[in-house]
Amino acid sequence: MKICYDLTMDYQDELHRPAFPYKFKIKAAGCANDCVASIARADLSIIGTWKDEIQQDDAEVANYAAAGVNIQRDVCGLCPTRCMDWDGSKLTISNEECTRCMHCINVMPKALPSGQGTRRGDSHRFEGAHRSRSASFFRPGSIHSGGRAYGDDQELLSRLWEFWDEYGKARERIGELIQRVGMPAFLDGIGLEPAPEMVSAPRDNPFISSSQPREVTNNDYHGTTPRITVSDRRLTTSSCLRS
């Protein structure tokens, strides 16, 4: 609530006199469960999390196992980073690999409290609300609600708005702009270094871009293949379907 109130007070001019290509919404959620549906409804989602490690209660873990919970399948097997290991009697967590997705805590809330540290706004997601098909995870670990340390984030938000105002089309949400220009161009435009957390899934497009035209000869293949020229344009599945 404090983050929402502070940002609302700070951006009164942008709220009443927006100068953007289209609407821009900010929503905050207390944890990765996102019960307020901030990722689905907003362009910038602030997801709260905890500072320290997951507090593990081995006795309660044993109780869950005795009650019939398949810890290996339902907890460790569904961990997105595989940071948990169950040997049948002991649960081990590599907290440095944990992304705080809340899945294990949802399955065993008594055994795995979320932590004793004060919550903070930890991760941001950009998505053009329901108009975009995918979200871009970026900028983990910066906003602090209690001490109101929003300076770096507000400066980054200003760069985002500047890039969006410069390159966005009319009625184009910022998530759609990211999809159109690509994440590398977007990060370069706002001056942000890429991070592994920004990759939502491995690449599944086999086509590549060539910055310079290149002539492919028979020497590039084991068999007999006619000469072809790779044009200086991005080859994508959609472009191949159009051609």
ZAMARGU-4260 file (C-alpha; in steps of 0.2 Angstrom, whole numbers, plus 5000, padded with zeros to 4 digits):
<rodrens>
0) 5000/5000/5000 | 5014/5012/5004 | 5022/5009/4987 | 5006/5012/4978 | 5003/5028/4988
5) 5020/5035/4986 | 5021/5032/4967 | 5004/5039/4965 | 5009/5055/4974 | 5025/5056/4964
10) 5018/5054/4947 | 5003/5066/4949 | 5008/5076/4933 | 5009/5060/4923 | 4992/5054/4929
15) 4983/5069/4925 | 4992/5074/4909 | 5000/5059/4902 | 5011/5061/4887 | 5013/5043/4882
20) 5008/5033/4866 | 4995/5023/4877 | 4990/5019/4894 | 5003/5014/4907 | 4997/5004/4923
25) 5008/5000/4939 | 5002/4987/4951 | 5010/4980/4967 | 5008/4962/4974 | 5014/4956/4991
30) 5022/4940/4984 | 5024/4929/4969 | 5007/4922/4971 | 5001/4938/4964 | 4983/4937/4971
35) 4979/4955/4964 | 4984/4949/4946 | 4996/4963/4944 | 5005/4954/4930 | 4989/4951/4920
40) 4982/4969/4923 | 4997/4981/4923 | 5011/4986/4912 | 5024/4987/4927 | 5021/4974/4941
45) 5031/4976/4957 | 5032/4959/4966 | 5036/4959/4984 | 5047/4945/4992 | 5058/4942/5007
50) 5076/4947/5010 | 5083/4932/5019 | 5083/4913/5016 | 5068/4902/5017 | 5065/4896/5035
55) 5065/4877/5035 | 5057/4867/5049 | 5063/4849/5047 | 5051/4842/5059 | 5036/4849/5049
60) 5044/4843/5033 | 5044/4825/5040 | 5026/4828/5045 | 5021/4832/5027 | 5030/4817/5021
65) 5022/4806/5033 | 5005/4813/5028 | 5007/4808/5010 | 5015/4823/5002 | 5027/4817/4988
70) 5040/4830/4991 | 5051/4824/4977 | 5038/4825/4964 | 5027/4839/4970 | 5040/4851/4978
75) 5057/4847/4971 | 5052/4841/4954 | 5041/4857/4951 | 5054/4870/4957 | 5058/4881/4942
80) 5077/4882/4946 | 5079/4864/4954 | 5086/4872/4969 | 5079/4859/4981 | 5084/4841/4984
85) 5075/4827/4994 | 5084/4811/4999 | 5069/4803/5008 | 5073/4810/5025 | 5081/4827/5023
90) 5076/4842/5012 | 5091/4853/5006 | 5088/4870/4998 | 5101/4880/4988 | 5095/4897/4993
95) 5106/4906/4981 | 5097/4898/4967 | 5080/4901/4973 | 5069/4913/4963 | 5056/4915/4977
100) 5042/4908/4966 | 5032/4903/4982 | 5028/4885/4975 | 5036/4875/4989 | 5029/4887/5002
105) 5012/4885/4995 | 5013/4866/4996 | 5021/4865/5013 | 5017/4882/5022 | 5021/4876/5040
110) 5037/4868/5035 | 5044/4882/5024 | 5040/4899/5031 | 5045/4913/5019 | 5058/4921/5030
115) 5060/4933/5044 | 5066/4948/5034 | 5056/4963/5030 | 5047/4962/5013 | 5053/4972/4999
120) 5048/4975/4981 | 5060/4964/4973 | 5056/4960/4955 | 5048/4969/4941 | 5039/4962/4926
125) 5034/4972/4910 | 5019/4966/4901 | 5006/4976/4890 | 4992/4969/4901 | 4980/4957/4892
130) 4986/4965/4875 | 5003/4956/4876 | 5006/4938/4875 | 5022/4937/4885 | 5030/4946/4900
135) 5048/4951/4902 | 5055/4949/4919 | 5068/4962/4923 | 5077/4972/4937 | 5077/4960/4952
140) 5080/4967/4969 | 5079/4986/4970 | 5063/4994/4978 | 5063/4995/4997 | 5046/5000/5004
145) 5049/5004/5022 | 5063/5015/5020 | 5056/5022/5003 | 5072/5020/4993 | 5064/5022/4976
150) 5077/5033/4968 | 5085/5021/4956 | 5069/5013/4951 | 5061/5030/4947 | 5076/5035/4937
155) 5074/5019/4927 | 5056/5022/4925 | 5060/5039/4917 | 5071/5030/4904 | 5058/5018/4900
160) 5045/5031/4897 | 5057/5041/4887 | 5061/5026/4876 | 5043/5021/4874 | 5038/5039/4870
165) 5052/5040/4856 | 5048/5023/4848 | 5031/5018/4853 | 5017/5018/4840 | 5000/5026/4844
170) 4990/5014/4856 | 5004/5003/4858 | 5007/4997/4876 | 5025/4996/4882 | 5025/4977/4882
175) 5020/4977/4864 | 5034/4988/4860 | 5046/4976/4868 | 5039/4962/4858 | 5041/4972/4842
180) 5059/4979/4844 | 5065/4964/4854 | 5072/4963/4871 | 5091/4966/4866 | 5086/4983/4858
185) 5075/4988/4872 | 5088/4985/4885 | 5101/4994/4875 | 5089/5009/4873 | 5086/5011/4892
190) 5104/5007/4896 | 5101/4991/4906 | 5112/4976/4906 | 5104/4959/4902 | 5102/4946/4916
195) 5098/4928/4916 | 5081/4931/4925 | 5075/4940/4909 | 5075/4924/4899 | 5058/4916/4901
200) 5062/4901/4890 | 5075/4894/4879 | 5076/4900/4861 | 5065/4889/4850 | 5067/4899/4833
205) 5081/4890/4823 | 5083/4905/4811 | 5096/4918/4814 | 5100/4936/4808 | 5115/4941/4797
210) 5122/4958/4798 | 5131/4956/4781 | 5125/4947/4766 | 5135/4931/4765 | 5137/4919/4750
215) 5135/4901/4755 | 5144/4888/4743 | 5144/4870/4741 | 5159/4869/4753 | 5148/4873/4768
220) 5139/4857/4765 | 5143/4839/4764 | 5132/4836/4749 | 5129/4845/4733 | 5119/4861/4737
225) 5116/4875/4725 | 5123/4892/4729 | 5112/4903/4739 | 5113/4920/4747 | 5108/4925/4764
230) 5100/4942/4763 | 5103/4955/4776 | 5086/4954/4785 | 5079/4945/4800 | 5073/4927/4795
235) 5059/4922/4806 | 5045/4910/4805 | 5032/4923/4802 | 5042/4931/4788 | 5045/4914/4780
240) 5026/4911/4781 | 5023/4928/4772 | 5035/4925/4758
</rodrens>
